[in-house]
Amino acid sequence: MTTENTAPVEHFVDASRQTGAIWGLHCKDGWVICDSAIYEDTDVMPFWSTREAAEIHCVDEWSEFAPVAIPLEEFVDEWLVDLANDAVMLGPDWGDDLSGEEIEPRELAEKFVLQ
């Protein structure tokens, strides 16, 4: 999910700005949340910059989930604040194997503001 000259998080920020939305996976029971592969006793909420990238993960144990768009302004102004308060990390544009960077909500918010 990266371009030659762009790191994954920066690509996520750029691509999300272009579409005006962030994509998460949701079902009747709520949003997808995973255990962190890096931090003990920490949850990670994966998000994607495109519907297609999110939809790839709606298989197996996540087959009941569907991609849901979150308007970018709402994501930055509300979601990132709430996730920071809950100490939940973010997984921007995780790949097919559900691996990738884990970033703090405040750090991601700064990237949206500064870039």
Secondary structure, DSSP 8 states (H G I E B T S, - for coil): ---TT--HHHHHHHHHHHHTEEEEEEETTEE--EE-SSSTT-EEEEEBSSHHHHHTT-SGGGTT-EEEEEEHHHIIIIIHHHHHHTT-EEEET--TTS----B-HHHHHHHHHH-
